[in-house]
C-alpha cells in the first residue's frame, strides 16, 4: 500500500508540471509520460541495483575465501573480474584496495598475505604501507597506526620485511626524526619485543627499563638515540599495549561471559557498546554521501528482504516471547504478518515457512 501511495504521489506531483516541461522533456508526449520511458527508467534503476547486489555477493564470497586462505580470495576476485591480471601495477592496486576497503577481513590473514616471500605479495605490502601516512606522528603511535590494520605474522623473516618497509616509510614522512631509515626499522623490533614481554600473559618475567636500554644499546649508539626517547617508548608500551580493536572487543566479550557480579557485567556491557558505537560511526563516516535513492520498482524489496529476514525473525520472536507489553506483542504480530506477505509475494518459500 505504501509503495502505491508513493508511486501515486511521485507521478501525481510530476503530472502537475507536465504542461510546463512538455516542450523541453522528450519523455513527454502530448503532455503525458511515455509508457516506454517509464518502463526503461524502472528497468535501469533495477538493473543498477541488481548489479550492485551481485557485486556485493562476490565480495562477500571473497572475504570468506580470503579468511580461509588469502591466495584463494585474491584468485577468486581475479576470476570474477574485480581484480585484473595485468598490468601488474594495476593488479597490485586492486589487491590493496580490496584489503583497505573491505570489512570483516581477518587481520591475521592480512598479515600472513603481506609476509609471504612472493613478489606480488611483497609488492602489495609495499604499496599498502606507502598508501599510509605517518607525517608528524611520534614513533610508537606510528607503529600503532600500522598494526591497527593487520596482525604481524609469526615468522621472523616475514616480520623483518614488514618492519623494514615501515622504517623506510616512516623516515620518508619524517625526514628529521632519525639520522637513518634503519633506525626506525631496528627500533621497531625492540618495541615489539618489549610489547611481547610486557603484555603476553605467558611471559612471566617482565622487562625492566634498564634491560630494555641494554637490549637497544647498539641501536642507541649507532643512531644517537637519547635515553629520554627510550624512556618515553617504554612508558607508552607499559600503559598502552599495541593491540587490534578486534582483539579488544573479543577480550571484552570473554570477560563479560565470565563476569560473576551484575555490576561488572553492566560495566563490560557499556564498554563493549561504546566500542560498537565507535565502529558504527567510523563505518558511516567512510561511506559515500549519497546512500539513499528513491525508487519505484517493488522488485528491489526482494534483495533487501533476503538480507534482513533472518534478523527480523529473531527480533520479532524474542520480543514476542519475552515482553509483557501488549503494544510490543502487536508490533511483533504485524511484523510476522507483513513478512509472510512479502515472502509469499516473491515466492520465497523457505522464508515464508520460517515465519509461519
KAQUIBEL-V320605 format. One record per residue. N is the residue number from 0. RES is the residue in one small letter. SS is DSSP state (a for helix, b for strand, c for the rest). BURIAL is 1 if it has 24 or more other ideal C-beta (glycine too) atoms within 12 Angstrom, else 0. Layout:
# KAQUIBEL-V320605
n=N res=RES ss=SS burial=BURIAL
n=N res=RES ss=SS burial=BURIAL
This chain:
# KAQUIBEL-V320605
n=0 res=x ss=c burial=0
n=1 res=x ss=a burial=0
n=2 res=x ss=a burial=0
n=3 res=x ss=a burial=0
n=4 res=x ss=a burial=0
n=5 res=x ss=a burial=0
n=6 res=x ss=a burial=0
n=7 res=x ss=a burial=0
n=8 res=x ss=a burial=0
n=9 res=x ss=a burial=0
n=10 res=x ss=a burial=0
n=11 res=x ss=a burial=0
n=12 res=x ss=a burial=0
n=13 res=x ss=a burial=1
n=14 res=x ss=a burial=0
n=15 res=x ss=a burial=0
n=16 res=x ss=c burial=0
n=17 res=x ss=a burial=0
n=18 res=x ss=a burial=0
n=19 res=x ss=a burial=0
n=20 res=x ss=a burial=0
n=21 res=x ss=c burial=0
n=22 res=x ss=c burial=0
n=23 res=x ss=c burial=0
n=24 res=x ss=c burial=0
n=25 res=x ss=c burial=0
n=26 res=x ss=c burial=0
n=27 res=x ss=b burial=0
n=28 res=x ss=b burial=0
n=29 res=x ss=c burial=0
n=30 res=x ss=c burial=0
n=31 res=x ss=b burial=0
n=32 res=x ss=b burial=1
n=33 res=x ss=c burial=0
n=34 res=x ss=a burial=0
n=35 res=x ss=a burial=0
n=36 res=x ss=a burial=0
n=37 res=x ss=a burial=0
n=38 res=x ss=a burial=0
n=39 res=x ss=a burial=0
n=40 res=x ss=a burial=0
n=41 res=x ss=a burial=1
n=42 res=x ss=a burial=0
n=43 res=x ss=a burial=0
n=44 res=x ss=a burial=0
n=45 res=x ss=a burial=1
n=46 res=x ss=a burial=0
n=47 res=x ss=a burial=0
n=48 res=x ss=a burial=0
n=49 res=x ss=a burial=0
n=50 res=x ss=a burial=0
n=51 res=x ss=a burial=0
n=52 res=x ss=a burial=0
n=53 res=x ss=a burial=0
n=54 res=x ss=a burial=0
n=55 res=x ss=a burial=0
n=56 res=x ss=a burial=0
n=57 res=x ss=a burial=1
n=58 res=x ss=a burial=1
n=59 res=x ss=a burial=0
n=60 res=x ss=a burial=0
n=61 res=x ss=a burial=1
n=62 res=x ss=a burial=1
n=63 res=x ss=a burial=0
n=64 res=x ss=a burial=1
n=65 res=x ss=a burial=1
n=66 res=x ss=a burial=0
n=67 res=x ss=a burial=0
n=68 res=x ss=c burial=0
n=69 res=x ss=a burial=1
n=70 res=x ss=a burial=0
n=71 res=x ss=a burial=0
n=72 res=x ss=a burial=1
n=73 res=x ss=a burial=1
n=74 res=x ss=a burial=0
n=75 res=x ss=a burial=1
n=76 res=x ss=a burial=1
n=77 res=x ss=a burial=1
n=78 res=x ss=a burial=0
n=79 res=x ss=c burial=0
n=80 res=x ss=c burial=0
n=81 res=x ss=c burial=1
n=82 res=x ss=c burial=1
n=83 res=x ss=c burial=0
n=84 res=x ss=c burial=0
n=85 res=x ss=c burial=0
n=86 res=x ss=c burial=0
n=87 res=x ss=a burial=0
n=88 res=x ss=a burial=0
n=89 res=x ss=a burial=0
n=90 res=x ss=a burial=1
n=91 res=x ss=a burial=1
n=92 res=x ss=a burial=1
n=93 res=x ss=a burial=1
n=94 res=x ss=a burial=1
n=95 res=x ss=a burial=1
n=96 res=x ss=a burial=0
n=97 res=x ss=a burial=1
n=98 res=x ss=a burial=1
n=99 res=x ss=a burial=0
n=100 res=x ss=a burial=0
n=101 res=x ss=c burial=1
n=102 res=x ss=c burial=0
n=103 res=x ss=c burial=0
n=104 res=x ss=c burial=1
n=105 res=x ss=c burial=1
n=106 res=x ss=a burial=1
n=107 res=x ss=a burial=1
n=108 res=x ss=a burial=1
n=109 res=x ss=a burial=1
n=110 res=x ss=a burial=1
n=111 res=x ss=a burial=1
n=112 res=x ss=a burial=1
n=113 res=x ss=a burial=1
n=114 res=x ss=a burial=1
n=115 res=x ss=c burial=1
n=116 res=x ss=c burial=0
n=117 res=x ss=c burial=0
n=118 res=x ss=a burial=0
n=119 res=x ss=a burial=1
n=120 res=x ss=a burial=1
n=121 res=x ss=a burial=1
n=122 res=x ss=a burial=1
n=123 res=x ss=a burial=1
n=124 res=x ss=a burial=1
n=125 res=x ss=a burial=1
n=126 res=x ss=a burial=1
n=127 res=x ss=a burial=1
n=128 res=x ss=a burial=1
n=129 res=x ss=a burial=0
n=130 res=x ss=c burial=0
n=131 res=x ss=c burial=1
n=132 res=x ss=c burial=0
n=133 res=x ss=c burial=1
n=134 res=x ss=c burial=0
n=135 res=x ss=c burial=0
n=136 res=x ss=c burial=0
n=137 res=x ss=c burial=0
n=138 res=x ss=a burial=1
n=139 res=x ss=a burial=1
n=140 res=x ss=a burial=0
n=141 res=x ss=a burial=1
n=142 res=x ss=a burial=1
n=143 res=x ss=a burial=1
n=144 res=x ss=a burial=1
n=145 res=x ss=a burial=1
n=146 res=x ss=a burial=1
n=147 res=x ss=c burial=0
n=148 res=x ss=c burial=1
n=149 res=x ss=c burial=1
n=150 res=x ss=c burial=1
n=151 res=x ss=c burial=1
n=152 res=x ss=c burial=1
n=153 res=x ss=c burial=0
n=154 res=x ss=c burial=0
n=155 res=x ss=a burial=0
n=156 res=x ss=a burial=0
n=157 res=x ss=a burial=1
n=158 res=x ss=a burial=1
n=159 res=x ss=a burial=0
n=160 res=x ss=a burial=1
n=161 res=x ss=a burial=1
n=162 res=x ss=a burial=1
n=163 res=x ss=a burial=1
n=164 res=x ss=a burial=1
n=165 res=x ss=a burial=1
n=166 res=x ss=a burial=1
n=167 res=x ss=a burial=1
n=168 res=x ss=a burial=1
n=169 res=x ss=a burial=1
n=170 res=x ss=a burial=1
n=171 res=x ss=a burial=0
n=172 res=x ss=a burial=1
n=173 res=x ss=c burial=1
n=174 res=x ss=c burial=0
n=175 res=x ss=c burial=0
n=176 res=x ss=c burial=1
n=177 res=x ss=c burial=1
n=178 res=x ss=c burial=0
n=179 res=x ss=c burial=0
n=180 res=x ss=a burial=1
n=181 res=x ss=a burial=0
n=182 res=x ss=a burial=1
n=183 res=x ss=a burial=1
n=184 res=x ss=a burial=1
n=185 res=x ss=a burial=1
n=186 res=x ss=a burial=1
n=187 res=x ss=a burial=1
n=188 res=x ss=a burial=1
n=189 res=x ss=a burial=1
n=190 res=x ss=a burial=1
n=191 res=x ss=a burial=1
n=192 res=x ss=a burial=1
n=193 res=x ss=a burial=1
n=194 res=x ss=a burial=1
n=195 res=x ss=a burial=0
n=196 res=x ss=a burial=1
n=197 res=x ss=a burial=1
n=198 res=x ss=a burial=0
n=199 res=x ss=c burial=0
n=200 res=x ss=c burial=0
n=201 res=x ss=c burial=0
n=202 res=x ss=c burial=0
n=203 res=x ss=c burial=0
n=204 res=x ss=c burial=0
n=205 res=x ss=c burial=0
n=206 res=x ss=c burial=1
n=207 res=x ss=c burial=0
n=208 res=x ss=a burial=0
n=209 res=x ss=a burial=0
n=210 res=x ss=a burial=0
n=211 res=x ss=a burial=1
n=212 res=x ss=a burial=1
n=213 res=x ss=a burial=0
n=214 res=x ss=a burial=1
n=215 res=x ss=c burial=1
n=216 res=x ss=a burial=0
n=217 res=x ss=a burial=0
n=218 res=x ss=a burial=1
n=219 res=x ss=a burial=1
n=220 res=x ss=a burial=0
n=221 res=x ss=a burial=0
n=222 res=x ss=a burial=1
n=223 res=x ss=c burial=0
n=224 res=x ss=c burial=1
n=225 res=x ss=c burial=0
n=226 res=x ss=a burial=0
n=227 res=x ss=a burial=0
n=228 res=x ss=a burial=1
n=229 res=x ss=a burial=1
n=230 res=x ss=a burial=0
n=231 res=x ss=a burial=0
n=232 res=x ss=a burial=1
n=233 res=x ss=a burial=1
n=234 res=x ss=a burial=0
n=235 res=x ss=a burial=1
n=236 res=x ss=a burial=1
n=237 res=x ss=a burial=0
n=238 res=x ss=a burial=0
n=239 res=x ss=c burial=0
n=240 res=x ss=c burial=1
n=241 res=x ss=c burial=1
n=242 res=x ss=c burial=0
n=243 res=x ss=c burial=1
n=244 res=x ss=a burial=1
n=245 res=x ss=a burial=1
n=246 res=x ss=a burial=0
n=247 res=x ss=a burial=1
n=248 res=x ss=a burial=0
n=249 res=x ss=a burial=0
n=250 res=x ss=a burial=0
n=251 res=x ss=a burial=1
n=252 res=x ss=a burial=0
n=253 res=x ss=a burial=0
n=254 res=x ss=a burial=0
n=255 res=x ss=a burial=1
n=256 res=x ss=a burial=0
n=257 res=x ss=a burial=0
n=258 res=x ss=c burial=0
n=259 res=x ss=c burial=0
n=260 res=x ss=c burial=0
n=261 res=x ss=a burial=0
n=262 res=x ss=a burial=0
n=263 res=x ss=a burial=0
n=264 res=x ss=a burial=0
n=265 res=x ss=a burial=0
n=266 res=x ss=a burial=0
n=267 res=x ss=a burial=1
n=268 res=x ss=a burial=0
n=269 res=x ss=a burial=0
n=270 res=x ss=a burial=0
n=271 res=x ss=a burial=1
n=272 res=x ss=a burial=0
n=273 res=x ss=a burial=0
n=274 res=x ss=a burial=1
n=275 res=x ss=a burial=0
n=276 res=x ss=a burial=0
n=277 res=x ss=a burial=0
n=278 res=x ss=a burial=0
n=279 res=x ss=a burial=0
n=280 res=x ss=a burial=0
n=281 res=x ss=a burial=0
n=282 res=x ss=a burial=0
n=283 res=x ss=a burial=0
n=284 res=x ss=a burial=0
n=285 res=x ss=c burial=0
n=286 res=x ss=c burial=0
n=287 res=x ss=c burial=0
n=288 res=x ss=c burial=0
n=289 res=x ss=c burial=0
n=290 res=x ss=c burial=0
n=291 res=x ss=c burial=0
n=292 res=x ss=c burial=0
n=293 res=x ss=c burial=0
n=294 res=x ss=c burial=1
n=295 res=x ss=c burial=1
n=296 res=x ss=c burial=1
n=297 res=x ss=c burial=0
n=298 res=x ss=c burial=0
n=299 res=x ss=a burial=1
n=300 res=x ss=a burial=1
n=301 res=x ss=a burial=0
n=302 res=x ss=a burial=1
n=303 res=x ss=a burial=0
n=304 res=x ss=a burial=1
n=305 res=x ss=a burial=0
n=306 res=x ss=a burial=0
n=307 res=x ss=a burial=0
n=308 res=x ss=a burial=1
n=309 res=x ss=a burial=0
n=310 res=x ss=a burial=0
n=311 res=x ss=a burial=1
n=312 res=x ss=a burial=1
n=313 res=x ss=a burial=0
n=314 res=x ss=a burial=0
n=315 res=x ss=a burial=1
n=316 res=x ss=a burial=0
n=317 res=x ss=a burial=0
n=318 res=x ss=a burial=0
n=319 res=x ss=a burial=1
n=320 res=x ss=a burial=0
n=321 res=x ss=a burial=0
n=322 res=x ss=c burial=0
n=323 res=x ss=c burial=0
n=324 res=x ss=c burial=0
n=325 res=x ss=a burial=0
n=326 res=x ss=a burial=0
n=327 res=x ss=a burial=0
n=328 res=x ss=a burial=0
n=329 res=x ss=a burial=0
n=330 res=x ss=a burial=0
n=331 res=x ss=a burial=1
n=332 res=x ss=a burial=0
n=333 res=x ss=a burial=0
n=334 res=x ss=a burial=1
n=335 res=x ss=a burial=1
n=336 res=x ss=a burial=0
n=337 res=x ss=a burial=0
n=338 res=x ss=a burial=1
n=339 res=x ss=a burial=1
n=340 res=x ss=a burial=0
n=341 res=x ss=a burial=1
n=342 res=x ss=a burial=1
n=343 res=x ss=a burial=0
n=344 res=x ss=a burial=0
n=345 res=x ss=c burial=0
n=346 res=x ss=c burial=0
n=347 res=x ss=c burial=1
n=348 res=x ss=a burial=0
n=349 res=x ss=a burial=0
n=350 res=x ss=a burial=1
n=351 res=x ss=a burial=0
n=352 res=x ss=a burial=0
n=353 res=x ss=a burial=0
n=354 res=x ss=a burial=1
n=355 res=x ss=c burial=0
